[in-house]
């Protein structure tokens, strides 16, 4: 769903028409509220916000799974180092 020019509203207009805006948003619209001519906040349905949050969590989980897969590929290819010896080497370098 795209944002049209009618979905961009000044803060003063939003204050004056909040109930009507809330009904439009509940019906599926999304509104951008501006302040001093610049985007300030978005007004969206609470269920849609929950959906956006779920999508973001899923994206994070997919990224973690991808990184875990890369790590397993590194292990399978022998591109690994012992953590203790690596940490010791880093500490020695910082001390030098």
C-alpha positions in Angstrom: 0.0 0.0 0.0 1.5 3.3 -1.0 1.2 6.7 0.6 -0.6 9.4 -1.4 -0.5 13.1 -1.0 -3.8 13.0 1.0 -2.1 10.7 3.5 0.4 13.5 4.4 -1.1 15.8 7.0 0.2 18.6 9.2 0.3 18.2 12.9 -2.2 21.0 13.4 -4.7 19.3 11.0 -4.1 16.0 12.7 -5.0 17.5 16.1 -8.1 19.1 14.7 -9.3 15.9 12.9 -7.8 13.1 15.1 -11.0 11.0 15.4 -11.6 11.0 11.7 -8.0 10.2 11.0 -8.1 7.3 13.5 -11.1 5.9 11.7 -9.4 6.1 8.3 -6.3 4.4 9.8 -8.4 1.6 11.4 -10.0 1.1 7.9 -6.5 0.5 6.4 -5.0 3.9 5.6 -1.6 5.0 6.9 -1.0 8.7 7.6 2.2 10.7 7.8 2.0 13.6 10.2 4.3 16.5 9.4 5.7 19.2 11.7 7.3 22.3 10.2 6.9 20.8 6.8 8.9 17.7 7.5 7.7 14.1 8.3 7.4 13.7 12.0 5.4 10.6 12.9 3.3 7.9 11.2 -0.2 6.9 12.3 -0.9 3.3 11.6 -3.3 0.6 12.9 -2.0 -1.2 16.0 -2.4 -4.6 14.3 -0.3 -3.5 11.4 2.4 -2.2 13.8 2.4 -5.7 15.4 2.8 -7.2 12.0 5.7 -4.9 11.1 7.4 -5.9 14.4 6.9 -9.6 13.6 8.4 -9.1 10.2 11.4 -7.4 11.7 12.0 -10.2 14.2 11.7 -12.7 11.4 14.3 -10.8 9.4 16.7 -10.8 12.3 16.2 -14.5 12.8 16.9 -15.1 9.1 20.1 -13.1 9.4 21.2 -15.0 12.4 20.5 -18.3 10.6 22.5 -17.1 7.6 25.5 -16.1 9.9 25.3 -19.5 11.7 25.4 -21.2 8.3 28.5 -19.2 7.3 30.1 -20.2 10.6 29.4 -23.9 10.0 30.8 -23.5 6.5 34.0 -22.1 8.0 34.2 -25.0 10.4 33.7 -27.5 7.6 36.4 -25.8 5.5 38.8 -25.7 8.5 38.8 -21.9 8.6 38.8 -21.8 12.4 41.0 -20.7 15.3 41.1 -21.7 18.9 39.3 -18.9 20.9 41.7 -19.0 23.8 44.8 -18.6 21.8 43.2 -15.9 19.6 42.1 -13.9 22.7 45.6 -14.3 24.2 47.2 -13.0 21.0 44.8 -10.0 20.9 45.7 -9.2 24.6 49.4 -9.4 23.8 49.0 -7.1 20.8 47.1 -4.5 22.9 49.7 -4.6 25.6 52.6 -4.0 23.1 
